[in-house]
Amino acid sequence: MSMVPHGGDLAAAEARWGGPAEGWLDLSTGINPMPYPIPAIDPAAWHRLPQHDRLRELLVTARSCYGAPVDAPIVAAPGTQILIQLLPRLRPGARVAILGPTYGEHAACWAAEGAAVATVDSLEEAAAAEVVVLVNPNNPDGRIVDSERLLALADDLAARGGLLVVDEAFAEVTPRASLAPEAGRPGLLILRSFGKFFGLAGIRLGFALGAAAEIDRLARLLGPWAVPGPAIEIGITALSDRGWQDETRARLSAAAGRLADLLTARGFADRGGTDLFRLVDHPEAARLWDRLGRAGILVRPFPDRPTLLRFGLPGGEDGFARLAAVLG
Amino acid sequence: MSMVPHGGDLAAAEARWGGPAEGWLDLSTGINPMPYPIPAIDPAAWHRLPQHDRLRELLVTARSCYGAPVDAPIVAAPGTQILIQLLPRLRPGARVAILGPTYGEHAACWAAEGAAVATVDSLEEAAAAEVVVLVNPNNPDGRIVDSERLLALADDLAARGGLLVVDEAFAEVTPRASLAPEAGRPGLLILRSFGKFFGLAGIRLGFALGAAAEIDRLARLLGPWAVPGPAIEIGITALSDRGWQDETRARLSAAAGRLADLLTARGFADRGGTDLFRLVDHPEAARLWDRLGRAGILVRPFPDRPTLLRFGLPGGEDGFARLAAVLG
């Protein structure tokens, strides 16, 4: 299995600290704690093979939600992770530059397929790469690279057969930074995650948008029926619910601001993030991570950067109160 | 997308014949029409990333249900199809013999990855192959190859680095034919489908059992969180419900017998099948397929064997009555 460290593994937390009496407050991921309400699901969606016409409807809805052109090639997958696993097949053995530090699976998956992977601190250092990967806005620091700059890079890569991979896993909270309106442009491949913003990570739903050659290849590698019927139905409903999306953006913005204030008032230095998580720095981060864990609050450490912690959003008053009480 | 013909695509049927007033009676797949009742699903299963401890519980339950050794290497996937897509990565460029005629995706997926694929009529013809693939019991004719013979073949293949792939997609209705008790033996890789017997094809859940080298590789190719949280929970519940499984085997056997009787009484020659579908031969099969389609009953034709039709099970009295009325 994956050797990349991740948040969200409550069994591992329980093995370390035991199970908290009041249950876990899991702040170790960037998943919206106020999930989209699961709509009633037609029993046929569980029973039948996923239907091609419903999948097409999902893809139309996703393009529209993400602001992509109506004819942009797009493919749905059971989670973005499996697309990340497949991306190396698009450029076997490529020289890959990953703008770091970022989500660890990109480097791991390219390396596992024999690519020459370099993690770079700036796009200038990526000039010799055939494939450039960045998460935008970035996880964990929220860094956003300017769209014009990324489009120029995609054009440059396209001219020499390369590819720019932009993982927009958290772009719902910064919609103007998304390159989805440019989807279909040669050299540009965009990943979108359903589970984080909609708070439904268990459903496993993600999308890739790009040029026809890459999207067709990913679709063939995934095969028919890759996305479960219930995920198709929930995706159609949630991605077309603009009212919920707008309200959620406002709610997440307020909660992220409140979280940042709570943390900075307790001596953490804000190091960025998005409206789905905050990255903070504290000289005693390792000790605080353990104190939080003992109190049933799981946050994300970074083994190779031990003064950093990433906090997801508490879901409501109880969560904020618990966090404040433990941090003192 | 896939160019292999499949059953179960109601939109394609509707494009051809229009939508039937009384709704489709879809007999074009081998999916149990009396599905396992969806249990209540903990909202956390939708919200959180799939949890490793729940996945381990699913794998323990699956091994037990399938009669595999408690330490047999096993991996879960979002449907067996995606495992079929990945199998060629286990033996790149291999000479592959597929015991045909059978489920079309095996040959298509190996060929798409550059394997040299031959469809053979008997295992004797597979002697020179590095990989041998069969569906057991076979789709569509229900052919069952003797376990002793398959184990000898697996041993022979293992001795020269090869692999026997046994797709047991329909083995729940012929449990004694399953090689799952031998899972872990070198050279043997077994696929199991959740959706067909449990009537929940939309959920996408399948398993591979085999030797550690192959199973570990498949797990790495799928990456973390490949199986959705709700599928894990439903799988644990259904795979451990032996009472429902035993009753369902009896119900399916009775329904398959009744279907076979209905068809043979109307001039179809039985060509085999399993308790989840019957394969029949009729000189007027093409005309009858169209007559059934116009009446809203979808069955599976075989373009290259035009006198054959495959019928799935009607789900109840209404379905049997509709079928009998149309066939006259």
HADDOCK unambig.tbl for C-alpha pairs under 7 A between the chains (distance, minus, plus):
assign (segid A and resid 1 and name CA) (segid B and resid 219 and name CA) 6.00 0.50 0.50
assign (segid A and resid 1 and name CA) (segid B and resid 220 and name CA) 5.26 0.50 0.50
assign (segid A and resid 1 and name CA) (segid B and resid 223 and name CA) 6.60 0.50 0.50
assign (segid A and resid 1 and name CA) (segid B and resid 224 and name CA) 6.70 0.50 0.50
assign (segid A and resid 2 and name CA) (segid B and resid 220 and name CA) 6.67 0.50 0.50
assign (segid A and resid 2 and name CA) (segid B and resid 223 and name CA) 6.37 0.50 0.50
assign (segid A and resid 2 and name CA) (segid B and resid 224 and name CA) 6.23 0.50 0.50
assign (segid A and resid 8 and name CA) (segid B and resid 49 and name CA) 6.47 0.50 0.50
assign (segid A and resid 9 and name CA) (segid B and resid 51 and name CA) 6.19 0.50 0.50
assign (segid A and resid 9 and name CA) (segid B and resid 52 and name CA) 6.91 0.50 0.50
assign (segid A and resid 11 and name CA) (segid B and resid 53 and name CA) 6.08 0.50 0.50
assign (segid A and resid 35 and name CA) (segid B and resid 47 and name CA) 6.66 0.50 0.50
assign (segid A and resid 45 and name CA) (segid B and resid 202 and name CA) 5.61 0.50 0.50
assign (segid A and resid 46 and name CA) (segid B and resid 200 and name CA) 5.26 0.50 0.50
assign (segid A and resid 46 and name CA) (segid B and resid 201 and name CA) 6.48 0.50 0.50
assign (segid A and resid 46 and name CA) (segid B and resid 202 and name CA) 4.33 0.50 0.50
assign (segid A and resid 46 and name CA) (segid B and resid 203 and name CA) 5.43 0.50 0.50
assign (segid A and resid 47 and name CA) (segid B and resid 35 and name CA) 6.67 0.50 0.50
assign (segid A and resid 47 and name CA) (segid B and resid 199 and name CA) 5.57 0.50 0.50
assign (segid A and resid 47 and name CA) (segid B and resid 200 and name CA) 4.17 0.50 0.50
assign (segid A and resid 47 and name CA) (segid B and resid 201 and name CA) 5.34 0.50 0.50
assign (segid A and resid 47 and name CA) (segid B and resid 202 and name CA) 5.32 0.50 0.50
assign (segid A and resid 48 and name CA) (segid B and resid 200 and name CA) 6.65 0.50 0.50
assign (segid A and resid 48 and name CA) (segid B and resid 201 and name CA) 5.29 0.50 0.50
assign (segid A and resid 48 and name CA) (segid B and resid 202 and name CA) 5.09 0.50 0.50
assign (segid A and resid 49 and name CA) (segid B and resid 8 and name CA) 6.49 0.50 0.50
assign (segid A and resid 49 and name CA) (segid B and resid 201 and name CA) 4.96 0.50 0.50
assign (segid A and resid 49 and name CA) (segid B and resid 202 and name CA) 4.69 0.50 0.50
assign (segid A and resid 50 and name CA) (segid B and resid 202 and name CA) 5.34 0.50 0.50
assign (segid A and resid 51 and name CA) (segid B and resid 9 and name CA) 6.19 0.50 0.50
assign (segid A and resid 52 and name CA) (segid B and resid 9 and name CA) 6.91 0.50 0.50
assign (segid A and resid 53 and name CA) (segid B and resid 11 and name CA) 6.08 0.50 0.50
assign (segid A and resid 81 and name CA) (segid B and resid 223 and name CA) 6.97 0.50 0.50
assign (segid A and resid 82 and name CA) (segid B and resid 222 and name CA) 6.31 0.50 0.50
assign (segid A and resid 82 and name CA) (segid B and resid 223 and name CA) 6.51 0.50 0.50
assign (segid A and resid 85 and name CA) (segid B and resid 221 and name CA) 6.61 0.50 0.50
assign (segid A and resid 85 and name CA) (segid B and resid 223 and name CA) 6.73 0.50 0.50
assign (segid A and resid 199 and name CA) (segid B and resid 47 and name CA) 5.56 0.50 0.50
assign (segid A and resid 200 and name CA) (segid B and resid 46 and name CA) 5.25 0.50 0.50
assign (segid A and resid 200 and name CA) (segid B and resid 47 and name CA) 4.16 0.50 0.50
assign (segid A and resid 200 and name CA) (segid B and resid 48 and name CA) 6.64 0.50 0.50
assign (segid A and resid 201 and name CA) (segid B and resid 46 and name CA) 6.46 0.50 0.50
assign (segid A and resid 201 and name CA) (segid B and resid 47 and name CA) 5.33 0.50 0.50
assign (segid A and resid 201 and name CA) (segid B and resid 48 and name CA) 5.27 0.50 0.50
assign (segid A and resid 201 and name CA) (segid B and resid 49 and name CA) 4.97 0.50 0.50
assign (segid A and resid 202 and name CA) (segid B and resid 45 and name CA) 5.60 0.50 0.50
assign (segid A and resid 202 and name CA) (segid B and resid 46 and name CA) 4.31 0.50 0.50
assign (segid A and resid 202 and name CA) (segid B and resid 47 and name CA) 5.30 0.50 0.50
assign (segid A and resid 202 and name CA) (segid B and resid 48 and name CA) 5.07 0.50 0.50
assign (segid A and resid 202 and name CA) (segid B and resid 49 and name CA) 4.69 0.50 0.50
assign (segid A and resid 202 and name CA) (segid B and resid 50 and name CA) 5.34 0.50 0.50
assign (segid A and resid 202 and name CA) (segid B and resid 228 and name CA) 5.29 0.50 0.50
assign (segid A and resid 202 and name CA) (segid B and resid 229 and name CA) 4.69 0.50 0.50
assign (segid A and resid 203 and name CA) (segid B and resid 46 and name CA) 5.42 0.50 0.50
assign (segid A and resid 203 and name CA) (segid B and resid 228 and name CA) 5.17 0.50 0.50
assign (segid A and resid 203 and name CA) (segid B and resid 229 and name CA) 6.39 0.50 0.50
assign (segid A and resid 204 and name CA) (segid B and resid 228 and name CA) 5.52 0.50 0.50
assign (segid A and resid 219 and name CA) (segid B and resid 1 and name CA) 5.99 0.50 0.50
assign (segid A and resid 220 and name CA) (segid B and resid 1 and name CA) 5.24 0.50 0.50
assign (segid A and resid 220 and name CA) (segid B and resid 2 and name CA) 6.66 0.50 0.50
assign (segid A and resid 221 and name CA) (segid B and resid 85 and name CA) 6.61 0.50 0.50
assign (segid A and resid 222 and name CA) (segid B and resid 82 and name CA) 6.33 0.50 0.50
assign (segid A and resid 223 and name CA) (segid B and resid 1 and name CA) 6.59 0.50 0.50
assign (segid A and resid 223 and name CA) (segid B and resid 2 and name CA) 6.37 0.50 0.50
assign (segid A and resid 223 and name CA) (segid B and resid 81 and name CA) 6.99 0.50 0.50
assign (segid A and resid 223 and name CA) (segid B and resid 82 and name CA) 6.52 0.50 0.50
assign (segid A and resid 223 and name CA) (segid B and resid 85 and name CA) 6.73 0.50 0.50
assign (segid A and resid 224 and name CA) (segid B and resid 1 and name CA) 6.70 0.50 0.50
assign (segid A and resid 224 and name CA) (segid B and resid 2 and name CA) 6.23 0.50 0.50
assign (segid A and resid 228 and name CA) (segid B and resid 202 and name CA) 5.28 0.50 0.50
assign (segid A and resid 228 and name CA) (segid B and resid 203 and name CA) 5.16 0.50 0.50
assign (segid A and resid 228 and name CA) (segid B and resid 204 and name CA) 5.53 0.50 0.50
assign (segid A and resid 229 and name CA) (segid B and resid 202 and name CA) 4.69 0.50 0.50
assign (segid A and resid 229 and name CA) (segid B and resid 203 and name CA) 6.39 0.50 0.50
